[in-house]
């Protein structure tokens, strides 16, 4: 069947159109696929160049990753499972791998992301693993995407930065402590000049509570901060700041301070203040000292010239001008050092020199010399001899001192004569003198030394050692074993540089006192003085002293016996007098009654005196009976004051009694303590003129009690005060104006107080009155020792 021509053409056209469309579609699909391939290749290249390696972990812990991970972990082949990330000597350590597996499992269950650093075994490489659940739509369910980052360099840089940060923090802390401990105020202001920081010295200067209080209240060290003429640029931290001397009130005291402003850029403005009040005072004192020093130098007989740092003359005294024949008006122009030397040369006052410029240059070097001082001797024409001392000054100047030693040089020629005179004197001394060198040899001796030891001149001329001398003199000593003492003392003087002395007896009965003295030149001076006659006199005096001590003991025994012997008739006299006064012998006339009263008073005074003498002798003999009882010092002092009141009112005197509550009680003999207070009150009333004042005071603390008796009387002369405690010592009428003497009161009082372990102190000056202080310990030392 034949198709019509038109229909065939239509089919051909349709087929051609379909084929053309398919070809175009294929081309378009190919182009798109090529574009996707190029994008995939580009993404693969980007991943290959990225600093991280992706790892996709499947639900069965299989992994898909890049070959770079094996290279980073040092593995020989690509790992196919998570467990293969660890090798024998490469890969992840077992601990890090186990921890990573736990993180992956936890991420599957909870869906949380994690980050963990791990190390590579056998290298110093450090990796950071970041993980999270992979997108389910693109990569499948249950998969975990891991990213491995190489942070080795970052870790090292972090360690360096952490170390530098620690060092900076430590330095900042040190600087902060230094600023806080600075002895002068330091502060910081912001760009608006508001205080932001102050140190402790600032807080103390403005008398604030603390730094926060000062900043909150805006306490300013210097008034009118904004009006201090600070440049605006400096106030904003852009200028160079400046120094300002202004008055300020520091700790309530007005002082001058020097304030420094330190621009800190955008941080604001820093500052500190230094108290220059003392500095100005010191500068003024220094100027006064300099004027005083120059005044003193001007009075010296030696010539003095001072040059400044510019080597110009700034001072010269009259002796310098006279010595070098220089006119004051020329010196007033401050001539330079070289010109002064030239004028001195013209006057013939410097040593002759063939090369004067070189000589002058050497003296010019004195200004910069490192030595503390330089000294020269100038022998000038005409026999003038000068001693020159050059002292460089701290400010770069120079001080020159010229001492005229011409007379000393002339006197030196007479030195040999004086040495001969000294030698003759040395030989004729009464003492035996020998000089031993540091090696122990005898260097010098006089005639007396040779005669004492009976040496021949030839023996000593050989300069024997001290050992040989000791052997030679041993037989001449009363105790030959003491000869070695001479050798030891010479050694001590020459080696240890110590002085020693002693006595030695010779076999012929003579006695010598010797001494060994170290000399400045290292030698030792040995001297011997004959004290034979002195020993005889000393023995006689010792015998006399023993006789006097025995006589004193006999006298003491006699006084004790006499006191006992006198007490019996005195008791009878007093008893019969009391009987007469009581009317046992009949009524008495008025005059007879007065006589009997006088007898009673005299008997009482004589009895008290005998009691005092007996107590004193018993105390010195160590047999004074002492009671051990509790003593109420308040009652004792009060009764003593009442008993002395009648005597004080009769004179008349003002007797004041002051008893502190702290006086308390102690253990002792109340009768002896009462006698002590009575003695002191009796003396004070006796020596204080009418209208005077006597004070009796008692006080104490936990360690001791004190009883004080003071008066405003004439006082005691220092010579008499030193002897106030001597028994039977009486003040002469010429020295005390016929007043009653001290008698036995003070010696006996001291004995009573000492028996209680206390002390008695007398304080007195002529015209200033007298104060007696009794100090009684609460617990006596003898009781503490026996406890």
Secondary structure, DSSP 8 states (H G I E B T S, - for coil): ----HHHHHHHHHHHHHHHHHHHHHHHHHHHHHHHHHHHHHHHHHHHHHSSEEEEEE-TTSBEEE-HHHHHHHT-SS---BGGGGB-SSSBB-HHHHHHHHHHHHHHHHH---EEEEEEBTTS--EEEEEEEE--HHHH-TT-EEEEEEE-HHHHHHHHHHHHHHHHHHHHHHHHHHHHHH-SS-EEEE-TT--EEEE-HHHHHHTT-SSHHHHHHHT--SSS-STTS---HHHHTT-S--EEEEEEEEETTEEEEEEEEEEE-GGG-EEEEEEE-HHHHHHHHHHHHHHHHHHHHHHT-SSEEEEE-TTSBEEEE-HHHHHHTT--HHHHTT--BHHHHHHHHHHTT-S---S-HHHHHHHHHGGGG-SSS-EEEEEE-TTS-EEEEEEEE-TTS-EEEEEEE-HHHHHHHTTHHHHHHHHHHHHHT-SSEEEEE-TTSBEEEE-HHHHHHHT--HHHHHT--BHHHHHHHHGGGBSSGGGHHHHHHHHHIIIII---EEEEEEBTTS-EEEEEEEE-TTS-EEEEEEE-HHHHHHHHHHHHHHHHHHHHHHHHHHHHHHHHHHHHHHHHHHHHHHHHHHTTTT----HHHHHHHHHHHHHHHHHHHHHHHHHHHHHHHHT------EEEEHHHHHHHHHHHHHHHHHHHT-EEEEEE-GGG-EEEE-HHHHHHHHHHHHHHHHHHS-TT-EEEEEEEE-SSEEEEEEEE-S----HHHHHTTTSTT----HHHHTT----TTHHHHHHHHHHHTT-EEEEEE-TTS-EEEEEEEESS-HHHHHH-
